[in-house]
Amino acid sequence: MVLGCSRFYISIMPTSHPLTDALAHIRIIIVRTSHPGNVGQVARAMANMGLRELYLTSPRFADMCAQPDAIALASGATDVLDNAVIVPDLATALQGVNCAFAFSARTRDLAPPLRTSGEAAAEVMALFTQAQAENMALPKVAFVFGAERSGLVNDEVMLCQRLCQIEANPEYNSLNLAQAVQVMTYSLRQAALHGYSTPIVEHPALLDSADVAQLDGMLNHWEAMLTDIGMINPNIPTEMMPRLRALFSRTQLSTNEVNFLRGLASTVQRIKKKE
């Protein structure tokens, strides 16, 4: 494939590797997008790098992927558009996901561990390599991108296990949606093809981590338990639950650990009812 730019041309050489097949297991999620053309460009970026799974949450148009601008700017990546899944919110889009990376140029209070795009790609490929070596199912990984103008809100970031940033020029850090997706998907493909040397020393992702829905269910259970024992007053705003969410997201609980913590909450509730 050849891309034209004035007198100069860039050739994209097709390459493959056993890990590149795993790229199709990565989910790209776009939250509250408003421009069909951006969706088409995202589909094109994904297809070029071997990704296929696209989710849209609450897009401006119910038929966003069938809009003429989306189809035109996808430049043939219509299979990505045709198979895109539209859901009402991010929590639904994250069902079945073991580790989600939230993209934001801004740092946040109580944010999950921070990764650059290169570190994120290295971490994901390390997970996939480990899974293949142990003959285990690949963990489901998602990369979450916010609306064109507003990005992701804090509650959406807190549903994810990682905060991810692209190391752009700090004096002009203004990538558009499709550019950000292209940078991340290219980083993933490069890590799959050529290996990864970036060390991950802070809270590495776990192969057997609980998915986002399991973690959310456990946190809702704990919120009910803490309300029952009077540590949370639903009428008074508090940072207790956001802090707990940040803690548990950072530690990446396994399914067994989530079940244990839910059992603990149930026991506390039973004891409270007997008082």
Steps between C-alpha positions, in 0.01 A plus 500: 500500500633847413399826661551814292611834644593762239812363325592257776367151561510273801472126446342291772650153493274216619658308789383220724609317814327248731412781742340716230207259489435590864445864404151407382425417866542866601190717526498867402225698676396850394285685752227747393650572158320762291670495159439208260820585314704437813344156535596419142857616557521294819381192310768562237770539766391178668487297179848616396644366825299178520234595754135420431291550814338844524245612761317834501322631808210745455610637162328805358323290234345160560628391157840665544687228311264523203539875460648600160801678657582195712495270199697741279776566753530133595663455156392139465509400869127437484532164676599687817201732460260217417597307813516798736289470815299796629417501873345757734793557736861417578416247772316293239785534250743370763310179570740208471807726506784407737712812460391835356724795411334843516655763271527851639746785456414619851620351827223420750461472874461137608593392148604144414871430435635707210645344185641656185375351174828307469477365854138404445589309183784321680275404789230362272744298292662362817156386615425336165842330491446361849153374411627324187791345692261363762237389245245732658232710335620847411381766744260754354664843477330828408622848413248774579492836321275789600279740310669734253457818705469391861690173523422259782337612824646387834238228555588347163873506576435330832333208323839421346813341647753724326529864399681527168670798336688562177836672545427788264652847494396653836481841336239376253333184620193491276460170315158438355310180570609304195864606544500380860353164397757472220792566735377242750420230245837555329675466838315173558598361160863602544512327840344189347743494207826606659467420868476728798780623723317757711500367858170509689586518868191668649193279539541274194175362359403149609411223262217373721361839601126540548317678223359851538144380558610271784695781663207739462263248657734455795532876550121541495477222759758673719319831467179334622688338790671824602163674486346231722765547769483880485837573343329654196204735513335498154382857563851634561758496215822322589819387327496159668371304199720676243798428724402135535452474124844650440653259753342187357562603138865559580542159665319312217306246704456145377155343470562296817600815689185680381288207619681504836436873548134458408474216751654727762245772424214247525628380838515855636144565377372182666663593831356851478148365446527287817581800721 
